[in-house]
Amino acid sequence: MKRFPIGVMQDSFRLPFDESLEVAAKIGADGLQISAYGPLFSPMDLSVTARSEALAKIKAKGLSVSAICGDLGGHGFSIAKDNPARIETSKRIMELALQMETRVVTTHIGVIPSVRNEKYEVMAEACRALGEFAESVGGVFAIETGPETPEVLNEFLNYIGTKGVGVNYDPANLVMVTGSDPVKGVHTLAGKIVHTHAKDGVMKKQTDPAVIYNYFAEGGIEDLRLEEYFAELPLGQGNVDLPAWVKALEEIGYTSFLTVEREVGPNPVADIEMAVSYLKSITEGR
């Protein structure tokens, strides 16, 4: 099996930026995904000089930037009146990505309806605008899998009709929330996957994915206990068939990063180190 570059979500370390670079290099990662929010990488506040200095630090450790996380939270691009400002912010994040020498900005756009209703059209219009901008500058916005099945996402991408919008493929989100087959989904979205999150988990109880994502969007105001519905687990301990998932990515000709994301757990550094080692073992045959 081919060797994919392995990345890590910098936020997942839960360490200061410089320290996270040290750890990433030490555990054998090839790159980092950086988040475009907070004081460190805000696209509105970070100067060109500061961006260059941060990139130089990353390169000095033998790392590259796999993608920028440009998730703006809330309901994504599903509320028409909010979209003009969100689109402009996302454009600035894309410019940040290009300056950090990556062409990929990952994001959640909200829950895509399974039918073409008013909300569907609102989301499509916003994503089409983002995609056209991304194409014009050589980048791509990557919608993260999770709120809908791969089939619904694939149809949505075909409908908006721009190569400036692709997929950030997170197999655990599909397993934990939609109950979709993450291996089959790779083939469904062949040609559209530009970045991945290597993550694992289990579904405990199925519900409408919109219920879960609305909970995140609205700050947990509903009386909902997420731990009753799903659990994110260390890589290789959940229900994602990771060797089959990686094999499927190889079959469709994907060549970019497998980026470890670890959002929970008391010892993220140990979990991430194990995940990097595990990914190398299944991609290098060790």
Secondary structure, 3 states (H helix, E strand, C coil): CCCCCEEEEHHHHCCCHHHHHHHHHHCCCCEEEEECCCCCCCCCCCCHHHHHHHHHHHHHCCCEEEEEECCCCCCCCCCHHHHHHHHHHHHHHHHHHHHCCCCEEEECCCCCCCCCCHHHHHHHHHHHHHHHHHHHHCCEEEEECCCCCHHHHHHHHHHHCCCCEEEEECHHHHHHHHCCCHHHHHHHCCCCEEEEEECEEEECCCCCHHHHHHHHHCCCCCCCCHHHCEEEECCCCCCCCHHHHHHHHHHCCCCCCEEECCCCCCCHHHHHHHHHHHHHHHHHCC
